[in-house]
Amino acid sequence: MRKKANKRMSMDDIYEICILCHGNSRKKAELYQLTLDENDCVAFNALWVFTHFDLQNNEWLFQKHDELIDRVLVEKNETKRRLMLHLLLRQPFEEESLRSDFIDFCIAKITACSQPYAIRCYCMKLAYEQMKYYPELLEELRMALDMLEQEVLSPGLQSAKKQIMKKIKRSLGKFGK
C-alpha cells in the first residue's frame, strides 16, 4: 500500500485499496499508519483513501475519533487538516463525549479569514454536530456565523452557513427557544 500511496493515485488505485481493506481491520490499521507517514504524499493519499470508504468500513475509524481530533488540533498542513476534518464529519459526535478544545478550534476556524474555505465549511458543520445538544452553545455558534456578515463569502461558504443556520433554527425550536 505504501508503494501505491507514494505516487499520484488514480481513482482506480483508491478503489483498489478500499477493496483490499474491505472488512480487514489489519489492512485498515496498516493504511491508518500511512496517514502518519513523514512523507506528505503518502500521508495525503492514505487520508484520501479513507475518505472513500463506504459507511460500513468507515465505522472502523470511529475508534480513532479522539486521536483524529488530537491530530487536527496540532496539524500545520492544511491538506492533512482538511482531510482529517472530512473524516471527522463522517463520525458521530455523542453528547457525553464532546471536547471543548475541539469546539473552540472549530469556532476559531469558522471566523478566521486566513483559513481555506473548505476548512471553514467543515468546521462550521462540525461545530453544529457538537453544539446541537445545548441551546446556549447553538446561540454561540449563531453569533459566530453572524460575524461572517462582515466579509464577502464564497458561494460554498455562504451555502454552508445558510444550511447550518437553518439547522440551528430547527434545533432551537425543539428546545422551545
FIBA-504678 format. One line per field, with one value per residue: x, y, z of N, C-alpha, C, O in turn; residue in one letter. Coordinates in Angstrom, 2 decimals, always signed. Layout:
N
n_px = c(X / ...)
n_py = c(Y / ...)
n_pz = c(Z / ...)
ca_px = c(X / ...)
ca_py = c(Y / ...)
ca_pz = c(Z / ...)
c_px = c(X / ...)
c_py = c(Y / ...)
c_pz = c(Z / ...)
o_px = c(X / ...)
o_py = c(Y / ...)
o_pz = c(Z / ...)
res = c(A / ...)
//
This chain:
177
n_px = c(+0.83 / +1.98 / +3.73 / +2.00 / +0.73 / +2.70 / +2.82 / +1.21 / -2.16 / -4.72 / -8.31 / -8.95 / -6.81 / -7.36 / -9.88 / -9.08 / -7.47 / -9.42 / -11.06 / -9.23 / -8.97 / -11.49 / -13.51 / -11.28 / -9.55 / -6.84 / -5.57 / -6.75 / -5.68 / -3.02 / -3.19 / -4.02 / -1.73 / -0.14 / -1.18 / +0.15 / +2.64 / +5.89 / +6.41 / +4.75 / +3.18 / +2.49 / +1.04 / -1.07 / -2.34 / -3.12 / -4.94 / -6.76 / -7.72 / -9.16 / -11.30 / -12.89 / -13.99 / -16.72 / -19.81 / -19.98 / -17.29 / -16.11 / -16.80 / -14.81 / -12.98 / -14.11 / -13.06 / -10.78 / -11.45 / -10.93 / -8.17 / -7.90 / -9.03 / -7.15 / -4.94 / -5.83 / -5.98 / -3.33 / -2.19 / -0.33 / -0.30 / -2.46 / -3.83 / -3.75 / -5.12 / -7.63 / -8.49 / -8.61 / -10.58 / -12.71 / -12.96 / -13.70 / -16.17 / -17.70 / -18.25 / -19.97 / -20.95 / -21.19 / -23.19 / -22.19 / -19.48 / -18.23 / -15.76 / -14.39 / -12.11 / -11.99 / -14.38 / -13.89 / -11.73 / -13.01 / -14.87 / -13.09 / -11.81 / -13.90 / -14.37 / -11.96 / -10.49 / -8.19 / -8.12 / -8.56 / -11.48 / -12.72 / -11.91 / -13.06 / -15.78 / -16.07 / -15.49 / -17.63 / -19.78 / -18.97 / -18.87 / -21.58 / -22.52 / -21.45 / -22.42 / -25.15 / -26.58 / -26.99 / -28.71 / -27.53 / -24.97 / -25.58 / -26.54 / -24.16 / -22.79 / -24.45 / -23.94 / -21.24 / -21.49 / -23.01 / -21.10 / -19.79 / -21.07 / -19.71 / -17.89 / -17.13 / -18.38 / -17.48 / -19.40 / -19.75 / -19.14 / -21.08 / -23.37 / -22.99 / -23.12 / -25.76 / -27.19 / -26.43 / -27.42 / -30.17 / -30.43 / -29.73 / -31.84 / -34.01 / -33.22 / -33.13 / -35.81 / -36.84 / -35.93 / -37.53 / -36.87)
n_py = c(-1.19 / +1.21 / +1.73 / +2.23 / +4.47 / +6.32 / +7.73 / +9.63 / +9.06 / +7.31 / +7.19 / +4.55 / +3.33 / +4.16 / +2.95 / +0.30 / -0.02 / +0.47 / -1.78 / -3.77 / -3.25 / -3.72 / -4.91 / -5.80 / -5.46 / -5.40 / -4.51 / -2.01 / -0.81 / -0.77 / +0.98 / +3.24 / +3.78 / +4.71 / +7.25 / +8.68 / +8.93 / +10.26 / +11.18 / +13.41 / +12.99 / +10.27 / +10.27 / +12.09 / +10.70 / +8.33 / +9.32 / +10.35 / +8.03 / +6.92 / +8.71 / +7.72 / +5.39 / +3.13 / +3.38 / +1.26 / +0.33 / +2.65 / +2.89 / +1.70 / +3.69 / +5.09 / +4.38 / +5.82 / +8.35 / +10.35 / +10.49 / +11.44 / +13.97 / +15.05 / +15.12 / +16.89 / +19.27 / +20.05 / +19.96 / +21.36 / +21.38 / +22.23 / +20.63 / +18.03 / +18.60 / +19.36 / +16.96 / +15.27 / +16.59 / +16.16 / +13.38 / +13.28 / +14.48 / +12.49 / +10.97 / +10.05 / +12.42 / +12.30 / +13.38 / +12.98 / +12.78 / +15.07 / +17.46 / +20.28 / +21.62 / +21.00 / +22.05 / +24.78 / +25.10 / +24.67 / +26.82 / +28.98 / +28.62 / +28.95 / +31.71 / +32.68 / +34.40 / +33.81 / +31.14 / +28.31 / +27.97 / +25.41 / +24.24 / +26.02 / +25.60 / +22.87 / +23.06 / +24.62 / +22.85 / +20.74 / +22.06 / +22.56 / +19.88 / +19.14 / +21.04 / +20.94 / +19.81 / +21.58 / +24.49 / +26.95 / +26.78 / +26.58 / +29.14 / +30.53 / +29.55 / +30.56 / +33.31 / +33.39 / +32.69 / +34.85 / +36.82 / +36.48 / +38.02 / +40.30 / +39.92 / +39.12 / +36.20 / +33.04 / +31.23 / +28.55 / +28.67 / +30.46 / +28.95 / +26.76 / +28.12 / +29.06 / +26.61 / +25.60 / +27.59 / +27.18 / +24.65 / +25.28 / +26.99 / +25.17 / +23.33 / +24.95 / +25.55 / +23.12 / +23.11 / +24.99 / +27.62)
n_pz = c(+0.00 / +0.74 / -1.33 / -3.47 / -2.42 / -2.48 / -4.77 / -7.39 / -7.17 / -8.87 / -9.29 / -9.62 / -8.27 / -5.66 / -5.22 / -5.43 / -3.14 / -1.23 / -1.61 / -0.95 / +1.78 / +2.68 / +5.18 / +6.56 / +9.27 / +9.93 / +7.59 / +7.40 / +9.66 / +8.90 / +6.72 / +8.12 / +9.61 / +7.59 / +7.26 / +9.05 / +8.10 / +7.42 / +4.92 / +3.04 / +0.71 / +0.86 / +3.29 / +2.66 / +0.57 / +1.86 / +3.76 / +1.93 / +0.72 / +2.87 / +2.93 / +0.98 / +1.84 / +2.25 / +4.14 / +6.01 / +6.27 / +7.04 / +9.68 / +11.15 / +11.63 / +13.73 / +16.19 / +16.21 / +16.72 / +18.86 / +18.59 / +15.96 / +16.31 / +18.13 / +16.42 / +14.40 / +15.84 / +16.16 / +13.68 / +11.05 / +8.32 / +5.80 / +3.95 / +5.03 / +7.40 / +6.39 / +5.19 / +7.44 / +8.92 / +7.21 / +7.51 / +10.21 / +10.07 / +9.11 / +11.26 / +14.30 / +16.82 / +20.11 / +22.85 / +25.46 / +25.11 / +24.18 / +23.22 / +24.53 / +23.65 / +20.95 / +20.03 / +20.49 / +18.73 / +16.24 / +16.18 / +16.19 / +13.71 / +11.91 / +11.81 / +10.94 / +8.54 / +7.16 / +6.80 / +4.60 / +2.49 / +2.51 / +4.93 / +6.73 / +6.15 / +6.82 / +9.55 / +10.39 / +10.04 / +11.69 / +14.15 / +14.55 / +14.75 / +17.18 / +18.97 / +18.93 / +20.97 / +23.02 / +23.79 / +24.52 / +23.47 / +20.78 / +20.34 / +20.63 / +18.41 / +16.41 / +16.75 / +16.00 / +13.32 / +12.45 / +12.57 / +10.21 / +8.37 / +7.89 / +5.93 / +2.47 / +1.28 / -0.14 / -2.61 / -1.74 / +1.01 / +1.83 / +1.29 / +3.06 / +5.48 / +5.40 / +5.43 / +7.96 / +9.63 / +9.24 / +10.42 / +13.05 / +13.75 / +13.60 / +15.59 / +17.87 / +17.99 / +18.80 / +21.37 / +22.39 / +22.11)
ca_px = c(+0.00 / +2.84 / +4.28 / +0.92 / +0.44 / +3.85 / +2.75 / -0.11 / -3.11 / -5.94 / -9.48 / -8.82 / -5.90 / -8.09 / -10.88 / -8.36 / -7.09 / -10.67 / -11.45 / -8.24 / -9.23 / -12.89 / -13.69 / -9.99 / -9.05 / -5.36 / -5.22 / -7.17 / -4.67 / -1.82 / -3.48 / -4.03 / -0.33 / +0.38 / -1.63 / +1.13 / +3.94 / +6.61 / +6.30 / +3.43 / +2.43 / +1.95 / +0.04 / -2.22 / -3.04 / -3.76 / -6.13 / -7.68 / -8.37 / -10.16 / -12.49 / -13.67 / -14.54 / -18.17 / -20.25 / -19.64 / -15.85 / -15.79 / -17.01 / -13.54 / -12.33 / -14.73 / -12.15 / -9.70 / -12.12 / -10.16 / -6.84 / -8.04 / -9.21 / -5.84 / -4.09 / -6.33 / -5.69 / -1.92 / -1.72 / +0.01 / -0.55 / -3.89 / -4.41 / -3.98 / -6.17 / -8.91 / -8.87 / -9.00 / -11.89 / -13.67 / -13.16 / -14.44 / -17.55 / -18.38 / -18.34 / -20.96 / -20.50 / -22.12 / -23.29 / -21.38 / -18.04 / -17.82 / -14.49 / -14.44 / -10.98 / -12.32 / -15.44 / -13.20 / -10.96 / -13.94 / -15.39 / -11.99 / -11.54 / -15.04 / -14.26 / -10.59 / -10.46 / -6.97 / -8.30 / -9.20 / -12.93 / -13.13 / -11.69 / -14.08 / -17.06 / -16.05 / -15.56 / -19.00 / -20.61 / -18.53 / -19.30 / -23.00 / -22.69 / -21.08 / -23.13 / -26.59 / -27.19 / -27.12 / -29.18 / -26.60 / -23.88 / -26.12 / -26.56 / -22.77 / -22.50 / -25.17 / -23.20 / -20.04 / -21.91 / -23.43 / -19.87 / -19.37 / -21.76 / -18.77 / -16.99 / -17.70 / -18.18 / -17.56 / -20.72 / -19.75 / -19.17 / -22.40 / -24.32 / -22.79 / -23.64 / -27.23 / -27.65 / -26.23 / -28.38 / -31.47 / -30.37 / -29.74 / -33.20 / -34.82 / -32.81 / -33.58 / -37.26 / -37.10 / -35.66 / -38.51 / -36.21)
ca_py = c(+0.00 / +2.40 / +1.96 / +2.88 / +5.78 / +7.20 / +8.34 / +10.19 / +7.95 / +7.45 / +6.68 / +3.09 / +2.97 / +4.39 / +1.88 / -0.95 / -0.07 / +0.33 / -3.19 / -4.53 / -3.01 / -4.05 / -5.92 / -6.29 / -4.49 / -5.33 / -3.65 / -0.65 / -0.31 / -0.50 / +2.21 / +4.34 / +4.08 / +5.52 / +8.64 / +9.30 / +8.86 / +11.54 / +11.59 / +14.04 / +12.35 / +9.02 / +10.61 / +12.67 / +9.65 / +7.41 / +10.02 / +10.47 / +6.72 / +6.78 / +9.50 / +6.96 / +4.18 / +3.10 / +3.62 / +0.11 / +0.31 / +3.90 / +2.71 / +1.32 / +4.93 / +5.64 / +4.14 / +6.80 / +9.66 / +11.30 / +10.63 / +12.34 / +15.32 / +15.49 / +15.41 / +18.10 / +20.44 / +20.45 / +19.84 / +22.62 / +21.22 / +22.46 / +19.50 / +16.97 / +19.06 / +19.30 / +15.55 / +14.74 / +17.18 / +15.42 / +12.08 / +13.51 / +14.82 / +11.21 / +10.24 / +10.60 / +13.17 / +11.99 / +14.43 / +12.69 / +12.74 / +16.28 / +18.05 / +21.75 / +22.10 / +20.87 / +23.04 / +26.07 / +25.07 / +24.84 / +28.20 / +29.87 / +28.45 / +29.48 / +33.16 / +33.03 / +34.68 / +33.26 / +29.70 / +27.93 / +27.84 / +24.04 / +24.05 / +26.81 / +24.90 / +21.66 / +23.47 / +25.06 / +21.65 / +20.01 / +22.83 / +22.28 / +18.49 / +19.06 / +22.01 / +20.77 / +19.28 / +22.63 / +25.74 / +28.07 / +26.62 / +26.92 / +30.60 / +30.93 / +29.25 / +31.54 / +34.58 / +33.24 / +32.74 / +36.24 / +37.61 / +36.32 / +39.03 / +41.40 / +39.61 / +38.53 / +34.76 / +32.25 / +30.58 / +27.35 / +29.07 / +31.06 / +27.84 / +26.02 / +28.98 / +29.05 / +25.29 / +25.48 / +28.50 / +26.50 / +23.59 / +25.93 / +27.45 / +24.00 / +22.78 / +25.86 / +25.38 / +21.92 / +23.47 / +26.00 / +28.93)
ca_pz = c(+0.00 / +0.82 / -2.67 / -4.23 / -1.82 / -2.65 / -6.11 / -7.70 / -7.21 / -9.66 / -8.58 / -9.63 / -7.16 / -4.41 / -5.07 / -5.21 / -1.72 / -0.47 / -1.71 / -0.18 / +3.20 / +3.00 / +6.20 / +7.04 / +10.27 / +9.87 / +6.44 / +7.75 / +10.61 / +8.09 / +5.99 / +9.08 / +9.92 / +6.47 / +7.42 / +9.96 / +7.41 / +7.31 / +3.52 / +2.90 / -0.37 / +1.40 / +4.30 / +1.97 / -0.18 / +2.81 / +4.25 / +0.80 / +0.57 / +3.94 / +2.61 / +0.00 / +2.46 / +2.38 / +5.52 / +6.85 / +6.54 / +7.72 / +11.13 / +11.77 / +12.04 / +14.93 / +17.31 / +16.08 / +16.84 / +19.68 / +18.00 / +14.82 / +16.85 / +18.63 / +15.27 / +13.75 / +16.68 / +16.05 / +12.29 / +10.39 / +6.89 / +5.56 / +3.22 / +6.02 / +8.31 / +5.66 / +5.03 / +8.75 / +9.25 / +6.39 / +8.17 / +11.44 / +9.73 / +8.84 / +12.52 / +15.23 / +17.99 / +21.19 / +23.86 / +26.64 / +24.83 / +23.46 / +23.67 / +24.42 / +22.87 / +19.53 / +19.76 / +20.40 / +17.49 / +15.13 / +16.20 / +15.78 / +12.27 / +11.14 / +11.65 / +10.52 / +7.09 / +6.59 / +6.59 / +3.34 / +2.59 / +2.85 / +6.37 / +7.41 / +5.97 / +7.66 / +10.96 / +10.62 / +10.16 / +12.88 / +15.32 / +14.76 / +15.20 / +18.59 / +19.78 / +18.76 / +22.20 / +24.03 / +23.19 / +24.73 / +22.50 / +19.46 / +20.28 / +20.40 / +17.00 / +15.59 / +16.82 / +15.17 / +11.92 / +12.19 / +12.36 / +8.81 / +7.57 / +7.66 / +4.82 / +1.28 / +1.38 / -1.37 / -2.70 / -0.91 / +2.42 / +2.02 / +1.32 / +4.32 / +6.55 / +5.30 / +5.88 / +9.41 / +10.27 / +9.24 / +11.43 / +14.36 / +13.97 / +13.88 / +16.88 / +18.93 / +18.06 / +19.60 / +22.76 / +22.80 / +22.10)
c_px = c(+0.87 / +3.38 / +3.24 / +0.67 / +1.57 / +3.91 / +1.37 / -1.07 / -4.32 / -7.11 / -9.46 / -7.92 / -6.61 / -9.10 / -10.23 / -7.96 / -8.34 / -11.13 / -10.52 / -8.53 / -10.63 / -12.97 / -12.41 / -9.37 / -7.54 / -4.92 / -5.63 / -6.16 / -3.38 / -2.01 / -3.46 / -2.60 / +0.28 / -0.07 / -0.66 / +2.52 / +4.58 / +6.61 / +4.88 / +2.58 / +1.75 / +0.82 / -1.22 / -3.04 / -3.74 / -5.03 / -7.20 / -8.43 / -9.46 / -11.42 / -13.40 / -14.21 / -16.06 / -18.53 / -19.84 / -18.16 / -15.39 / -15.94 / -15.73 / -12.82 / -12.91 / -13.82 / -10.98 / -10.21 / -11.27 / -8.76 / -6.88 / -8.22 / -7.88 / -4.92 / -4.51 / -5.91 / -4.26 / -1.39 / -1.48 / -0.31 / -2.05 / -4.56 / -4.70 / -5.12 / -7.54 / -9.39 / -9.31 / -10.34 / -13.00 / -13.99 / -13.96 / -15.91 / -18.37 / -18.53 / -19.41 / -20.28 / -21.56 / -22.06 / -22.33 / -19.87 / -17.55 / -16.54 / -14.51 / -13.27 / -11.27 / -13.43 / -14.80 / -12.40 / -11.88 / -14.47 / -14.31 / -11.73 / -12.67 / -14.84 / -12.87 / -10.54 / -9.25 / -7.09 / -8.94 / -10.71 / -13.36 / -12.99 / -12.75 / -15.45 / -17.13 / -16.18 / -16.96 / -19.89 / -20.25 / -18.93 / -20.77 / -23.21 / -22.35 / -21.98 / -24.64 / -27.32 / -27.53 / -27.55 / -28.20 / -25.40 / -24.34 / -26.20 / -25.16 / -22.38 / -23.20 / -24.44 / -21.93 / -20.39 / -22.38 / -22.22 / -19.39 / -20.04 / -20.81 / -17.82 / -17.76 / -17.36 / -18.23 / -18.95 / -20.81 / -19.87 / -20.54 / -23.46 / -24.22 / -23.37 / -25.16 / -27.80 / -27.54 / -27.18 / -29.78 / -31.50 / -30.42 / -31.17 / -34.12 / -34.50 / -33.28 / -35.09 / -37.64 / -36.86 / -36.66 / -37.92 / -36.57)
c_py = c(+1.26 / +2.75 / +2.67 / +4.30 / +6.78 / +7.81 / +8.94 / +9.02 / +8.29 / +6.96 / +5.16 / +2.60 / +3.09 / +3.27 / +0.53 / -1.10 / -0.21 / -1.13 / -4.06 / -4.42 / -3.45 / -5.21 / -6.46 / -5.25 / -4.33 / -4.40 / -2.20 / -0.02 / +0.04 / +0.80 / +3.41 / +4.75 / +4.95 / +6.98 / +9.41 / +9.37 / +10.23 / +12.06 / +12.12 / +13.37 / +11.08 / +9.33 / +11.18 / +11.56 / +8.67 / +8.05 / +10.10 / +9.15 / +6.55 / +7.58 / +8.77 / +5.65 / +4.26 / +3.22 / +2.48 / +0.10 / +1.57 / +3.77 / +2.32 / +2.57 / +5.53 / +5.45 / +5.13 / +8.23 / +10.68 / +11.52 / +11.56 / +13.78 / +15.87 / +15.89 / +16.70 / +19.35 / +20.94 / +20.45 / +21.21 / +22.58 / +21.28 / +21.29 / +18.35 / +17.35 / +18.94 / +17.86 / +14.93 / +15.32 / +16.47 / +14.06 / +12.23 / +13.83 / +13.57 / +10.37 / +10.87 / +11.38 / +12.99 / +13.07 / +14.21 / +12.70 / +13.95 / +16.84 / +19.55 / +22.29 / +22.03 / +21.83 / +24.41 / +26.19 / +25.36 / +26.27 / +29.18 / +29.80 / +29.01 / +30.96 / +33.61 / +33.17 / +34.05 / +31.77 / +29.42 / +27.71 / +26.45 / +23.79 / +24.81 / +26.14 / +23.65 / +22.03 / +23.96 / +23.84 / +20.85 / +20.73 / +22.54 / +20.87 / +18.33 / +19.90 / +21.81 / +20.28 / +20.37 / +23.95 / +26.90 / +27.98 / +26.93 / +28.43 / +31.14 / +30.68 / +30.24 / +32.89 / +34.52 / +33.33 / +34.15 / +37.13 / +37.52 / +37.32 / +40.16 / +41.13 / +39.05 / +37.04 / +34.11 / +31.63 / +29.33 / +27.67 / +29.69 / +29.96 / +27.06 / +26.82 / +28.95 / +27.73 / +25.15 / +26.40 / +27.88 / +25.42 / +24.17 / +26.35 / +26.28 / +23.43 / +23.65 / +25.79 / +24.17 / +22.18 / +24.50 / +27.38 / +29.69)
c_pz = c(+0.00 / -0.56 / -3.54 / -3.74 / -2.03 / -4.05 / -6.31 / -7.91 / -8.08 / -8.82 / -8.56 / -8.51 / -5.82 / -4.17 / -4.83 / -3.74 / -0.85 / -0.47 / -0.89 / +1.33 / +3.64 / +3.99 / +6.81 / +7.99 / +10.22 / +8.74 / +6.72 / +8.71 / +9.87 / +7.30 / +6.92 / +9.45 / +8.83 / +6.57 / +8.32 / +9.32 / +7.30 / +5.88 / +3.31 / +1.82 / +0.13 / +2.39 / +3.65 / +1.30 / +0.75 / +3.39 / +3.15 / +0.58 / +1.63 / +3.63 / +1.62 / +0.57 / +2.47 / +3.86 / +6.46 / +7.23 / +7.25 / +9.24 / +11.85 / +12.31 / +13.33 / +16.15 / +17.31 / +16.28 / +17.62 / +19.13 / +16.80 / +15.28 / +17.37 / +17.48 / +14.57 / +14.52 / +16.51 / +14.61 / +11.66 / +8.89 / +6.63 / +4.83 / +4.17 / +6.96 / +7.64 / +5.53 / +6.36 / +9.20 / +8.47 / +7.04 / +9.45 / +11.17 / +9.43 / +10.11 / +13.42 / +16.36 / +19.06 / +22.27 / +25.03 / +26.37 / +24.03 / +24.07 / +23.45 / +23.61 / +21.37 / +19.14 / +19.59 / +19.11 / +16.30 / +15.05 / +15.73 / +14.28 / +11.40 / +10.83 / +11.18 / +9.00 / +6.41 / +6.28 / +5.22 / +3.54 / +3.03 / +4.36 / +7.15 / +7.31 / +6.84 / +9.13 / +11.33 / +10.89 / +11.41 / +14.16 / +15.60 / +15.33 / +16.68 / +19.48 / +19.78 / +20.01 / +23.22 / +23.39 / +23.37 / +23.79 / +21.09 / +19.28 / +20.01 / +18.95 / +16.09 / +15.59 / +15.96 / +13.69 / +11.53 / +11.93 / +10.92 / +7.88 / +7.16 / +6.50 / +3.64 / +1.31 / +0.01 / -1.43 / -1.81 / +0.57 / +2.75 / +2.13 / +2.63 / +5.48 / +6.57 / +5.81 / +7.40 / +10.16 / +10.32 / +10.31 / +12.84 / +14.71 / +14.34 / +15.27 / +18.03 / +19.10 / +18.90 / +21.10 / +23.29 / +22.85 / +20.85)
o_px = c(+0.54 / +3.47 / +3.57 / +0.43 / +1.40 / +4.94 / +0.47 / -0.82 / -4.86 / -6.91 / -9.91 / -8.20 / -6.48 / -9.19 / -10.77 / -8.10 / -8.32 / -11.55 / -10.97 / -8.35 / -10.90 / -12.56 / -12.44 / -8.74 / -7.02 / -3.99 / -4.92 / -5.84 / -2.72 / -1.09 / -2.95 / -2.30 / +1.11 / +0.59 / -0.66 / +3.47 / +3.90 / +6.78 / +3.91 / +1.37 / +0.57 / -0.24 / -2.33 / -4.26 / -4.85 / -6.07 / -8.39 / -9.62 / -10.56 / -12.51 / -14.55 / -14.83 / -16.63 / -17.66 / -19.42 / -17.82 / -14.39 / -15.26 / -15.59 / -12.13 / -12.28 / -13.82 / -10.27 / -9.49 / -10.94 / -8.23 / -5.98 / -7.64 / -7.53 / -4.20 / -3.67 / -5.54 / -4.00 / -0.27 / -2.33 / -0.56 / -2.82 / -5.73 / -5.78 / -5.98 / -8.50 / -10.57 / -10.26 / -11.15 / -14.08 / -15.15 / -14.82 / -16.78 / -19.60 / -18.90 / -19.72 / -19.18 / -22.69 / -20.98 / -21.73 / -19.08 / -16.56 / -16.28 / -14.62 / -13.41 / -10.84 / -13.43 / -15.12 / -12.39 / -11.57 / -14.51 / -14.59 / -11.47 / -12.43 / -15.10 / -12.64 / -10.54 / -9.28 / -6.24 / -9.77 / -11.15 / -14.27 / -13.86 / -13.28 / -16.20 / -18.13 / -16.91 / -17.42 / -20.66 / -21.13 / -19.28 / -21.16 / -23.98 / -22.92 / -22.27 / -25.35 / -28.54 / -28.26 / -26.84 / -28.06 / -24.87 / -23.59 / -25.96 / -24.98 / -21.71 / -22.62 / -24.34 / -21.58 / -19.68 / -22.15 / -22.31 / -18.65 / -19.62 / -21.08 / -17.03 / -18.88 / -16.18 / -18.93 / -19.62 / -21.85 / -20.62 / -21.08 / -24.35 / -25.23 / -24.03 / -25.78 / -28.79 / -28.46 / -27.69 / -30.49 / -32.49 / -31.06 / -31.64 / -34.92 / -35.41 / -33.78 / -35.60 / -38.63 / -37.50 / -36.65 / -38.43 / -36.11)
o_py = c(+2.24 / +3.93 / +3.61 / +5.21 / +7.97 / +8.34 / +8.76 / +8.12 / +9.39 / +6.38 / +4.55 / +1.59 / +2.22 / +2.71 / -0.30 / -2.18 / -0.91 / -1.65 / -4.98 / -5.39 / -3.55 / -6.33 / -7.47 / -4.29 / -3.24 / -3.61 / -1.27 / +1.16 / +1.03 / +1.62 / +4.47 / +5.93 / +5.82 / +7.86 / +10.64 / +9.83 / +11.24 / +13.26 / +11.36 / +13.21 / +10.85 / +8.71 / +10.80 / +11.49 / +8.22 / +7.39 / +9.92 / +9.16 / +6.10 / +7.17 / +9.17 / +4.87 / +5.33 / +3.16 / +2.73 / -0.10 / +1.56 / +4.48 / +2.58 / +2.50 / +6.38 / +6.30 / +5.25 / +9.20 / +11.74 / +12.63 / +12.39 / +14.70 / +17.01 / +16.88 / +17.51 / +20.36 / +22.13 / +20.89 / +22.10 / +23.61 / +20.48 / +21.00 / +17.76 / +16.53 / +18.48 / +17.58 / +14.16 / +14.61 / +16.23 / +13.65 / +11.40 / +13.48 / +13.60 / +9.19 / +12.05 / +11.03 / +13.46 / +13.60 / +15.16 / +12.65 / +13.85 / +16.70 / +20.03 / +23.32 / +22.90 / +22.37 / +25.13 / +27.24 / +26.20 / +26.86 / +30.10 / +30.82 / +29.50 / +31.41 / +34.81 / +32.17 / +33.79 / +31.20 / +30.20 / +27.31 / +26.32 / +23.18 / +24.30 / +26.12 / +23.41 / +21.37 / +23.73 / +23.82 / +20.35 / +20.09 / +22.31 / +20.68 / +17.47 / +19.53 / +22.46 / +20.34 / +20.12 / +24.47 / +27.74 / +29.01 / +27.49 / +28.94 / +32.09 / +31.51 / +30.71 / +33.54 / +35.49 / +33.96 / +34.58 / +38.09 / +38.39 / +37.47 / +40.89 / +41.99 / +38.56 / +36.67 / +34.57 / +31.51 / +29.08 / +27.02 / +29.46 / +30.04 / +26.73 / +26.26 / +28.82 / +27.72 / +24.64 / +26.04 / +28.02 / +25.28 / +23.60 / +26.11 / +26.38 / +23.09 / +23.15 / +25.94 / +24.20 / +21.58 / +24.85 / +28.23 / +30.82)
o_pz = c(-0.66 / -0.92 / -4.26 / -4.52 / -1.77 / -4.45 / -5.48 / -8.71 / -8.03 / -7.75 / -7.59 / -7.87 / -4.95 / -3.08 / -4.10 / -3.16 / +0.16 / +0.56 / -0.20 / +2.06 / +4.83 / +3.70 / +7.52 / +7.54 / +10.45 / +8.91 / +6.33 / +8.60 / +10.19 / +7.23 / +6.57 / +9.58 / +9.11 / +6.03 / +8.33 / +9.96 / +7.12 / +5.65 / +3.40 / +2.00 / -0.15 / +2.32 / +4.02 / +1.46 / +0.45 / +3.50 / +3.42 / +0.30 / +1.32 / +4.03 / +1.43 / -0.16 / +2.67 / +4.72 / +7.59 / +8.40 / +7.98 / +9.99 / +13.05 / +13.33 / +13.95 / +17.04 / +18.31 / +16.03 / +17.10 / +19.20 / +16.63 / +14.71 / +17.08 / +17.57 / +14.18 / +13.93 / +16.70 / +14.36 / +11.73 / +8.27 / +7.16 / +5.07 / +4.13 / +7.27 / +8.26 / +5.74 / +6.40 / +9.81 / +9.00 / +7.10 / +9.75 / +11.96 / +9.49 / +10.04 / +13.31 / +16.80 / +18.92 / +22.56 / +25.52 / +27.31 / +23.29 / +25.26 / +22.32 / +22.95 / +20.61 / +18.03 / +18.64 / +18.46 / +15.46 / +13.97 / +14.96 / +13.65 / +10.30 / +9.72 / +11.04 / +8.27 / +5.21 / +5.59 / +4.74 / +4.62 / +3.85 / +4.97 / +8.14 / +8.28 / +7.51 / +9.88 / +12.44 / +11.86 / +12.10 / +15.16 / +16.75 / +16.26 / +17.36 / +20.62 / +20.56 / +20.07 / +24.17 / +22.54 / +22.48 / +23.36 / +20.29 / +18.18 / +19.25 / +18.33 / +15.11 / +14.55 / +15.29 / +12.91 / +10.40 / +11.17 / +10.45 / +6.73 / +6.21 / +6.13 / +3.77 / +1.35 / -0.89 / -0.40 / -1.20 / +1.30 / +3.83 / +2.98 / +3.24 / +6.36 / +7.63 / +6.54 / +8.04 / +11.21 / +11.31 / +11.03 / +13.72 / +15.82 / +15.27 / +16.03 / +19.04 / +20.21 / +19.62 / +21.96 / +24.47 / +23.57 / +20.66)
res = c(M / R / K / K / A / N / K / R / M / S / M / D / D / I / Y / E / I / C / I / L / C / H / G / N / S / R / K / K / A / E / L / Y / Q / L / T / L / D / E / N / D / C / V / A / F / N / A / L / W / V / F / T / H / F / D / L / Q / N / N / E / W / L / F / Q / K / H / D / E / L / I / D / R / V / L / V / E / K / N / E / T / K / R / R / L / M / L / H / L / L / L / R / Q / P / F / E / E / E / S / L / R / S / D / F / I / D / F / C / I / A / K / I / T / A / C / S / Q / P / Y / A / I / R / C / Y / C / M / K / L / A / Y / E / Q / M / K / Y / Y / P / E / L / L / E / E / L / R / M / A / L / D / M / L / E / Q / E / V / L / S / P / G / L / Q / S / A / K / K / Q / I / M / K / K / I / K / R / S / L / G / K / F / G / K)
//
